[in-house]
Amino acid sequence: MIKTFSQAVKFLERYIPTPEKKHPGELGLRRMEYLMNLLGNPQLKYPTIHVGGTSGKGSTATIIASILATKYKVGLHTSPHLVKITERIKIFGQDDPGSFLREFDPGSDISEDEFIGLVNYIKPFVDKVEKSNLGLPSYFEIVTAMAFLYFYQQKVDIAVIEVGMGGRFDATNVIRPEVAVLTNVGLDHTEILGDTIEKIAEDKAGIIKPGILVVSGVKQTSVIQIIREKCKEESAKLSLLIPSPSGSARQFLHHPRSPSATSEVFPWLAFSYRIKQIDSNGSVFDYKGIKSLKNLKLKLLGEHQVENAALAIRAVELLSSRPSEARGGISRKCELKQVERFFTAFRMTASDIRRGLNSAYIPGRLEIIGRNPLVILDGAHNPDKVKALADSVKKIFPKKRITTIIAIKNDKDAKEMLTQLLEVSYKVIFTKFELTADIGIITSYDPNKLLGIGRTIAKDKSMSVTADAKKAVDQAIKSAKSSDLILVTGSLYLVGEIKKNFKFQNPNFK
């Protein structure tokens, strides 16, 4: 019997896969399906929204949960965590769903006692999987199963589930969602998902299930075609974001591949947004989809967060307006015995959307943790995320002198990331991290190697190395002017290490 939280964490760490088994592919999904069958498939007993993509999926999932929590009890499963594993399993709206008095709901992490209870409950089932011919389940598979079970125990009205990696063989892909969201597709995890945008898109499109509703922010023509074809194959209904902020939504028609499946012509609706104001307090934007919403306010910083918010609004709109035959992700291609029908009428008003956007809070994403000097944490960890960060910093803080503290996980495209970051930085401090995560020991580039790469990009830039990340931040704060900006970025693991060592009061929410 596991009695303490530290014992629960150590139990899970036994299931961190060895390097050659980090990404088991189809075997991992079969193993996850077996584990969920042993648990009674709790993930099929409440409605879900599945959110995947290369960048922004965690933010989009959190914004969706924040909006839905204005009326409903919502589960949210994301990864990785920044400081504590309990961050991965949250409940939103539990204290008083629908209360107009609640202005800010960051969600409540599962408690340590509840976490211990889940580990003890799931342990015998994990043992049974381990003894099967499928082998050891992974840390991520076990925690994901715990999240599904917890949401069922908590009687959530709906759960929002972020994909871990890829889509097709991800452990989260045992759900049958009402809506699937694909934020975008870029080159990341190429050693696992493929070395082209198209191969990665095909893997990520694996979360599209028969007959469901699909929202996507993908922009590349080849990727759009892949998503369209997958939706045709599954008789799913696609909504696509128009990339131009000044665009207006247009209606298209999308015929299912098999006319015999239904005589209905499915609407393929585009949607769009237009930013009206963006500064250090957030953004004001208009949204055009099923509804036209003017002057929406978002406290999250950056244009990319407005795009994530537009995807979230669209997912909520579709959930609110979905036809009864789409509920529960059921079509003629699904076996009815495997999926429960859900007839909950999710009806979200414009007021609900406004309140949910205003409440959304995402740690580690352009998170302001100090004001004098300005200190910002952002876990941008691939070229697309770093570009979004650099663009946001240039627009929001055009006159700030920026000291950037950088550490990058050693399998990332460091040169491309540094090219973007050096452009906006006055001074750079390279640092490092090493920690144990759910996929094993995570290490960053040697900061001296990053310094060497940096010199090839901008040899005249002020650059230095401070291997201890906490000391790097301390030094930057002590040497900064009150008008300066200190940016900590390059990895969510770095951001998590800084948050562990600094007790900041988030100045956005007092």
TIROMI-902906 format. One line per field, with one value per residue (C-alpha): residue number from 0; x, y, z. Coordinates in Angstrom, 2 decimals. Layout:
// residues N
nr <- [NUM, ...]
x <- [X, ...]
y <- [Y, ...]
z <- [Z, ...]
END
This chain:
// residues 510
nr <- [0, 1, 2, 3, 4, 5, 6, 7, 8, 9, 10, 11, 12, 13, 14, 15, 16, 17, 18, 19, 20, 21, 22, 23, 24, 25, 26, 27, 28, 29, 30, 31, 32, 33, 34, 35, 36, 37, 38, 39, 40, 41, 42, 43, 44, 45, 46, 47, 48, 49, 50, 51, 52, 53, 54, 55, 56, 57, 58, 59, 60, 61, 62, 63, 64, 65, 66, 67, 68, 69, 70, 71, 72, 73, 74, 75, 76, 77, 78, 79, 80, 81, 82, 83, 84, 85, 86, 87, 88, 89, 90, 91, 92, 93, 94, 95, 96, 97, 98, 99, 100, 101, 102, 103, 104, 105, 106, 107, 108, 109, 110, 111, 112, 113, 114, 115, 116, 117, 118, 119, 120, 121, 122, 123, 124, 125, 126, 127, 128, 129, 130, 131, 132, 133, 134, 135, 136, 137, 138, 139, 140, 141, 142, 143, 144, 145, 146, 147, 148, 149, 150, 151, 152, 153, 154, 155, 156, 157, 158, 159, 160, 161, 162, 163, 164, 165, 166, 167, 168, 169, 170, 171, 172, 173, 174, 175, 176, 177, 178, 179, 180, 181, 182, 183, 184, 185, 186, 187, 188, 189, 190, 191, 192, 193, 194, 195, 196, 197, 198, 199, 200, 201, 202, 203, 204, 205, 206, 207, 208, 209, 210, 211, 212, 213, 214, 215, 216, 217, 218, 219, 220, 221, 222, 223, 224, 225, 226, 227, 228, 229, 230, 231, 232, 233, 234, 235, 236, 237, 238, 239, 240, 241, 242, 243, 244, 245, 246, 247, 248, 249, 250, 251, 252, 253, 254, 255, 256, 257, 258, 259, 260, 261, 262, 263, 264, 265, 266, 267, 268, 269, 270, 271, 272, 273, 274, 275, 276, 277, 278, 279, 280, 281, 282, 283, 284, 285, 286, 287, 288, 289, 290, 291, 292, 293, 294, 295, 296, 297, 298, 299, 300, 301, 302, 303, 304, 305, 306, 307, 308, 309, 310, 311, 312, 313, 314, 315, 316, 317, 318, 319, 320, 321, 322, 323, 324, 325, 326, 327, 328, 329, 330, 331, 332, 333, 334, 335, 336, 337, 338, 339, 340, 341, 342, 343, 344, 345, 346, 347, 348, 349, 350, 351, 352, 353, 354, 355, 356, 357, 358, 359, 360, 361, 362, 363, 364, 365, 366, 367, 368, 369, 370, 371, 372, 373, 374, 375, 376, 377, 378, 379, 380, 381, 382, 383, 384, 385, 386, 387, 388, 389, 390, 391, 392, 393, 394, 395, 396, 397, 398, 399, 400, 401, 402, 403, 404, 405, 406, 407, 408, 409, 410, 411, 412, 413, 414, 415, 416, 417, 418, 419, 420, 421, 422, 423, 424, 425, 426, 427, 428, 429, 430, 431, 432, 433, 434, 435, 436, 437, 438, 439, 440, 441, 442, 443, 444, 445, 446, 447, 448, 449, 450, 451, 452, 453, 454, 455, 456, 457, 458, 459, 460, 461, 462, 463, 464, 465, 466, 467, 468, 469, 470, 471, 472, 473, 474, 475, 476, 477, 478, 479, 480, 481, 482, 483, 484, 485, 486, 487, 488, 489, 490, 491, 492, 493, 494, 495, 496, 497, 498, 499, 500, 501, 502, 503, 504, 505, 506, 507, 508, 509]
x <- [0.00, 1.40, 0.99, 2.81, 2.88, 6.63, 6.05, 3.37, 5.77, 8.52, 6.08, 5.34, 9.01, 9.52, 7.58, 9.68, 10.55, 14.11, 15.39, 14.63, 11.04, 10.16, 7.85, 6.34, 3.95, 0.94, 1.98, 1.63, -1.92, -2.90, -1.46, -3.38, -6.59, -6.05, -5.44, -8.58, -10.61, -9.45, -10.59, -14.02, -13.30, -14.15, -12.96, -16.02, -18.51, -18.41, -18.06, -14.57, -12.76, -9.38, -6.74, -3.60, -1.11, 2.52, 2.18, -0.53, -2.43, -2.01, -3.08, -6.06, -7.17, -6.94, -8.92, -11.64, -11.84, -11.97, -14.91, -16.87, -16.26, -18.46, -21.40, -20.11, -17.75, -14.78, -11.80, -8.53, -5.58, -2.40, 1.31, 4.06, 3.81, 5.99, 6.57, 4.35, 2.70, -0.70, -0.83, -1.67, -5.09, -7.34, -10.98, -12.48, -15.78, -16.23, -16.93, -19.84, -20.23, -22.15, -21.53, -21.17, -19.22, -16.22, -13.96, -10.93, -10.84, -7.32, -8.65, -7.88, -5.13, -5.92, -4.90, -1.97, -4.31, -6.53, -3.46, -2.22, -5.67, -5.67, -2.21, -3.29, -6.47, -4.74, -1.69, -3.21, -4.40, -0.96, 0.53, -1.83, -0.82, 2.84, 2.41, 0.69, 2.48, 2.10, 4.78, 5.25, 2.88, 4.66, 4.57, 2.51, 0.04, -0.54, -0.99, -3.35, -5.40, -5.49, -6.81, -9.58, -10.55, -10.48, -12.73, -15.25, -15.08, -15.57, -18.63, -17.40, -19.81, -17.04, -13.24, -10.69, -7.74, -4.43, -2.51, 0.90, 2.82, 1.63, -1.87, -2.42, -0.62, -0.73, -2.04, -4.85, -6.22, -8.49, -11.25, -14.17, -14.40, -17.27, -14.80, -11.17, -8.94, -5.70, -4.00, -1.25, 1.48, 5.20, 8.52, 8.92, 9.66, 10.79, 12.69, 9.35, 6.63, 8.44, 10.85, 8.32, 5.34, 3.11, 4.21, 3.69, 0.25, -0.81, 0.16, -1.57, -4.72, -5.02, -7.17, -9.96, -12.66, -15.72, -18.54, -17.06, -16.59, -13.10, -11.54, -8.16, -5.76, -3.38, -2.18, 0.02, -1.86, -0.53, -1.53, -5.01, -5.48, -4.38, -6.83, -9.63, -9.00, -8.97, -12.25, -13.78, -12.58, -14.16, -17.27, -16.14, -17.14, -14.29, -14.05, -10.92, -9.43, -8.90, -5.30, -5.77, -6.75, -8.80, -10.60, -14.28, -15.86, -17.21, -19.30, -18.19, -19.83, -18.16, -19.73, -19.00, -16.99, -19.76, -23.15, -24.80, -23.71, -26.15, -28.03, -27.11, -24.60, -22.21, -21.38, -17.70, -17.57, -14.54, -14.02, -11.70, -10.53, -9.23, -6.96, -7.89, -5.45, -2.48, -0.26, 1.19, -2.31, -3.48, -5.51, -8.82, -10.15, -13.24, -14.32, -16.45, -17.87, -21.40, -21.58, -19.93, -18.38, -16.91, -14.26, -13.37, -10.73, -7.93, -5.37, -2.98, -0.16, 0.67, -1.06, -0.62, -2.82, -5.55, -5.35, -5.58, -8.58, -10.30, -9.81, -11.21, -14.26, -14.91, -14.69, -17.18, -19.48, -19.52, -20.09, -23.06, -24.59, -23.74, -26.53, -27.71, -26.34, -22.80, -22.91, -20.46, -18.45, -20.83, -21.32, -22.05, -18.32, -18.40, -19.67, -22.45, -21.55, -18.14, -19.33, -22.06, -24.34, -24.28, -27.31, -26.01, -27.01, -23.94, -25.28, -22.70, -23.69, -21.57, -21.42, -20.06, -17.34, -16.34, -16.11, -14.18, -11.63, -11.19, -10.53, -8.01, -4.61, -1.75, 1.48, 4.75, 3.39, 4.42, 3.76, 4.68, 6.10, 7.74, 7.31, 10.42, 12.22, 9.73, 10.35, 8.60, 8.64, 7.82, 8.34, 8.77, 10.64, 10.55, 11.09, 7.37, 6.82, 9.97, 8.90, 5.52, 7.32, 9.75, 6.95, 4.93, 7.86, 8.57, 4.95, 4.19, 7.54, 9.15, 11.25, 12.39, 16.03, 15.81, 18.10, 17.24, 18.11, 18.09, 18.35, 17.24, 16.51, 19.28, 17.11, 15.71, 16.69, 18.83, 20.21, 16.77, 15.49, 18.52, 18.25, 14.80, 15.71, 18.96, 17.13, 15.08, 17.73, 20.12, 22.02, 21.90, 22.78, 23.02, 22.25, 21.25, 18.98, 18.86, 15.88, 13.82, 10.55, 7.99, 10.11, 13.35, 16.27, 15.93, 19.08, 19.71, 22.45, 25.78, 25.44, 28.94, 27.76, 24.80, 27.22, 29.21, 26.07, 25.07, 28.43, 27.89, 24.57, 25.37, 29.04, 28.79, 25.88, 26.61, 26.55, 27.70, 27.28, 25.95, 25.36, 23.18, 19.75, 18.74, 22.01, 21.50, 18.13, 19.53, 22.37, 20.04, 17.69, 20.52, 22.14, 18.92, 17.46, 13.86, 12.82, 14.43, 12.80, 14.21, 12.97, 13.43, 12.75, 13.82, 12.11, 9.17, 11.61, 13.72, 10.60, 9.56, 12.98, 12.79, 9.26, 10.43, 13.18, 11.45, 8.35, 6.76, 3.32, 1.71, 1.01, -1.80, -4.11, -4.02]
y <- [0.00, 3.37, 5.88, 9.05, 11.28, 10.76, 6.99, 7.44, 9.45, 6.85, 4.09, 5.88, 6.51, 2.74, 2.85, 5.47, 3.66, 2.86, 4.83, 2.05, 1.76, 5.43, 5.39, 1.91, 2.94, 0.70, -1.63, 1.27, 2.01, -1.67, -1.75, 1.39, -0.09, -3.22, -1.18, 0.89, -2.28, -3.61, -0.34, -0.52, 2.13, 5.18, 7.46, 6.44, 7.37, 11.15, 13.49, 14.57, 17.05, 15.93, 18.59, 17.84, 19.69, 20.75, 24.03, 25.57, 22.42, 22.81, 26.45, 25.69, 22.84, 25.09, 27.89, 25.40, 24.17, 27.73, 28.60, 25.42, 25.82, 28.91, 26.49, 22.95, 20.80, 20.16, 17.82, 18.88, 16.55, 18.17, 17.37, 17.84, 19.42, 22.35, 21.71, 18.92, 15.93, 16.81, 19.73, 17.22, 16.39, 19.40, 20.09, 23.40, 24.87, 22.52, 25.09, 26.84, 26.23, 29.05, 31.55, 35.06, 35.96, 33.83, 36.05, 33.79, 30.00, 28.57, 25.06, 22.85, 20.25, 16.80, 16.70, 14.63, 12.38, 11.81, 11.11, 8.52, 6.91, 6.64, 5.08, 2.46, 1.75, 1.38, -0.56, -4.10, -3.37, -2.08, -5.29, -7.33, -5.42, -5.84, -9.63, -9.77, -10.17, -6.40, -5.64, -2.71, 0.21, 3.57, 6.40, 8.49, 5.68, 5.15, 8.85, 9.25, 6.28, 7.86, 11.10, 9.27, 7.39, 10.50, 12.46, 9.61, 9.49, 13.26, 13.02, 15.71, 16.99, 16.89, 16.46, 18.19, 15.96, 17.17, 14.74, 13.84, 13.32, 12.81, 11.40, 8.00, 5.95, 8.41, 6.99, 9.56, 8.20, 5.70, 8.30, 8.88, 12.67, 14.94, 17.37, 16.95, 20.03, 20.15, 23.45, 23.34, 21.09, 21.82, 19.97, 18.59, 15.10, 14.26, 11.18, 9.69, 11.22, 11.60, 13.99, 15.93, 18.11, 15.71, 12.61, 14.43, 15.63, 12.08, 10.94, 13.84, 13.33, 9.95, 11.56, 12.16, 9.57, 8.52, 11.05, 13.62, 17.38, 18.64, 22.08, 22.93, 25.84, 24.18, 26.51, 24.53, 23.55, 19.98, 19.57, 20.99, 18.38, 15.58, 16.73, 17.05, 13.55, 12.09, 13.83, 12.47, 8.99, 9.17, 11.15, 13.82, 17.47, 19.96, 23.62, 25.41, 28.65, 31.28, 32.40, 36.04, 38.01, 40.30, 37.44, 36.67, 33.27, 31.59, 28.48, 25.45, 22.10, 18.85, 15.65, 12.42, 9.85, 7.28, 8.68, 5.63, 6.62, 9.50, 11.61, 14.77, 17.22, 18.18, 21.89, 22.77, 26.17, 28.42, 30.81, 33.74, 36.36, 39.91, 41.44, 45.01, 45.64, 43.81, 44.95, 43.83, 43.51, 41.05, 41.32, 42.56, 40.78, 40.03, 36.51, 35.39, 31.88, 30.68, 33.80, 37.16, 38.27, 41.74, 43.08, 39.82, 40.26, 37.78, 38.27, 35.74, 37.50, 37.09, 36.89, 33.11, 32.94, 34.82, 32.14, 29.45, 31.26, 31.34, 27.57, 27.14, 29.25, 27.27, 23.98, 25.26, 26.55, 23.18, 21.37, 23.66, 23.20, 19.60, 17.43, 14.56, 11.89, 13.25, 12.97, 10.60, 10.37, 7.69, 6.85, 3.65, 2.96, 2.79, -0.11, 1.26, -1.08, 0.57, 4.15, 5.63, 8.23, 11.61, 13.83, 16.64, 19.88, 22.09, 25.56, 28.31, 31.95, 34.90, 35.95, 32.52, 32.77, 36.25, 35.16, 32.03, 33.95, 36.48, 33.67, 31.71, 31.37, 29.26, 29.09, 29.12, 30.69, 34.35, 34.34, 37.58, 36.73, 40.03, 43.68, 45.52, 44.49, 42.68, 38.91, 36.59, 32.80, 31.09, 27.40, 27.79, 24.63, 24.34, 26.76, 27.47, 28.27, 30.39, 32.36, 33.06, 34.16, 36.43, 38.01, 38.64, 40.20, 42.54, 43.68, 43.93, 45.18, 47.00, 49.36, 46.91, 45.90, 42.13, 39.74, 36.20, 33.17, 30.07, 26.31, 23.94, 20.21, 18.39, 16.93, 20.25, 22.46, 24.81, 26.85, 27.78, 28.58, 30.74, 32.61, 33.82, 34.56, 36.39, 38.80, 40.17, 39.90, 42.59, 40.08, 36.27, 33.93, 30.25, 27.75, 24.08, 21.58, 17.86, 16.13, 12.97, 13.17, 10.66, 9.72, 9.32, 11.58, 14.87, 16.83, 20.11, 21.11, 21.93, 25.72, 26.17, 24.42, 26.81, 29.69, 28.38, 28.16, 31.64, 33.05, 31.76, 33.61, 36.94, 37.16, 40.71, 39.95, 39.96, 36.26, 34.34, 31.00, 30.43, 26.71, 27.00, 28.20, 29.79, 31.72, 32.85, 34.38, 35.92, 37.53, 38.86, 40.42, 42.04, 43.57, 44.69, 48.16, 48.52, 49.16, 45.96, 42.65, 39.29, 36.43, 32.80, 30.41, 27.50, 24.70, 24.03, 21.98, 25.11, 27.11, 24.41, 24.46, 28.24, 28.08, 25.50, 27.80, 31.18, 32.08, 34.60, 36.10, 36.17, 39.91, 39.31, 37.82, 39.37]
z <- [0.00, -1.05, 1.78, 0.76, -2.30, -2.74, -2.75, -5.43, -7.59, -7.12, -8.10, -11.38, -12.05, -12.18, -15.45, -17.20, -20.44, -21.45, -24.46, -26.95, -25.66, -25.28, -28.29, -28.72, -31.52, -32.07, -29.24, -26.79, -27.95, -27.72, -24.22, -23.27, -24.66, -22.58, -19.41, -20.01, -20.64, -17.27, -15.67, -17.32, -19.99, -17.85, -20.68, -22.72, -19.99, -20.35, -23.35, -24.37, -26.59, -27.98, -28.74, -30.77, -32.94, -32.88, -30.99, -28.86, -28.01, -24.25, -24.38, -26.62, -24.36, -21.30, -22.96, -23.97, -20.38, -19.07, -21.33, -20.60, -16.85, -16.78, -16.87, -16.42, -14.38, -16.65, -16.45, -18.07, -18.80, -20.13, -20.22, -19.29, -15.85, -14.87, -11.17, -9.86, -11.54, -10.05, -12.53, -15.27, -13.81, -13.14, -12.46, -13.57, -12.41, -9.48, -6.76, -8.39, -12.13, -13.75, -10.95, -12.29, -9.15, -10.13, -12.21, -12.31, -12.24, -12.79, -12.20, -9.22, -9.43, -8.11, -4.44, -3.23, -1.22, -4.27, -6.37, -3.86, -3.86, -7.65, -7.70, -5.17, -7.14, -10.49, -9.24, -9.49, -13.03, -13.99, -12.56, -14.75, -17.89, -16.96, -16.76, -20.16, -23.48, -23.99, -21.41, -19.03, -19.44, -19.54, -17.01, -19.44, -20.09, -16.36, -15.58, -18.55, -17.33, -13.87, -15.36, -17.24, -14.09, -11.91, -14.25, -14.13, -10.34, -10.18, -12.46, -14.84, -17.44, -20.03, -20.21, -22.42, -23.29, -24.72, -26.94, -25.55, -28.81, -32.36, -32.40, -33.98, -31.32, -28.45, -25.15, -25.12, -28.41, -26.66, -26.28, -28.65, -28.66, -29.55, -31.12, -32.23, -32.55, -34.56, -33.80, -36.43, -37.79, -37.72, -37.62, -34.12, -32.78, -36.31, -35.10, -34.05, -36.21, -39.52, -41.20, -43.29, -42.46, -44.40, -42.45, -39.15, -40.30, -41.14, -37.65, -35.91, -38.02, -36.31, -33.61, -36.16, -35.44, -37.45, -37.56, -35.18, -35.49, -36.35, -35.87, -37.37, -37.60, -40.09, -42.84, -45.26, -48.43, -48.34, -44.69, -45.26, -47.99, -45.64, -42.97, -45.53, -46.87, -43.37, -42.57, -45.80, -44.94, -41.48, -42.50, -40.06, -40.34, -40.69, -39.69, -40.89, -39.60, -42.27, -41.66, -42.59, -39.48, -41.69, -43.42, -43.07, -42.61, -45.70, -46.03, -48.01, -48.61, -47.72, -48.98, -47.10, -48.97, -48.75, -49.85, -48.36, -44.86, -44.84, -47.32, -45.42, -46.90, -44.10, -43.76, -43.77, -42.12, -42.10, -39.21, -38.56, -36.09, -36.26, -33.63, -32.71, -29.87, -28.38, -25.49, -22.16, -20.68, -23.33, -26.52, -27.84, -30.93, -33.00, -33.87, -36.79, -36.97, -36.26, -34.13, -34.65, -31.38, -31.03, -28.67, -26.93, -24.23, -23.54, -20.77, -22.26, -24.11, -27.77, -31.14, -31.13, -28.03, -29.89, -32.59, -29.89, -28.42, -31.83, -32.14, -28.63, -29.39, -32.56, -30.66, -28.09, -30.84, -32.57, -29.28, -28.62, -32.05, -32.87, -34.29, -32.10, -34.45, -33.94, -30.16, -28.62, -31.83, -33.14, -36.79, -38.69, -38.53, -34.71, -32.68, -30.48, -27.65, -27.33, -26.97, -24.85, -26.41, -24.71, -24.88, -22.68, -24.36, -24.06, -24.68, -24.39, -24.81, -25.92, -22.27, -21.29, -23.94, -22.78, -19.15, -20.03, -22.11, -19.33, -16.83, -18.89, -17.25, -18.58, -16.56, -18.45, -21.63, -21.80, -18.06, -16.32, -12.90, -12.01, -12.91, -11.71, -13.82, -16.02, -15.83, -18.29, -18.52, -21.82, -22.53, -26.30, -27.28, -31.06, -33.97, -34.47, -30.80, -30.65, -33.73, -32.11, -28.94, -30.80, -32.83, -29.66, -27.81, -30.73, -30.90, -27.19, -25.85, -28.79, -26.64, -23.98, -23.61, -23.35, -21.50, -22.59, -20.48, -22.67, -22.27, -25.03, -24.87, -26.70, -29.49, -30.70, -33.65, -31.58, -34.49, -35.82, -32.32, -31.49, -34.79, -33.74, -30.12, -30.80, -33.07, -30.17, -27.43, -26.19, -24.06, -23.81, -20.95, -21.85, -19.10, -18.75, -17.02, -16.31, -14.74, -14.72, -16.67, -17.88, -20.90, -18.95, -18.09, -19.93, -20.67, -22.39, -24.76, -23.17, -22.79, -24.22, -27.38, -27.55, -27.12, -30.09, -32.23, -31.10, -32.17, -35.71, -35.86, -34.17, -33.22, -31.87, -29.50, -25.74, -24.76, -21.71, -19.91, -16.39, -16.02, -12.91, -14.12, -10.82, -10.65, -14.25, -13.36, -10.16, -12.08, -14.77, -12.20, -10.23, -13.32, -15.02, -15.06, -13.88, -17.49, -18.80, -19.68, -18.57, -20.74, -19.65, -22.53, -24.73, -22.82, -20.53, -18.43, -17.86, -16.99, -14.53, -12.85, -12.44, -11.03, -8.47, -7.23, -7.28, -5.28, -7.59, -7.18, -10.60, -11.05, -13.56, -10.94, -7.47]
END
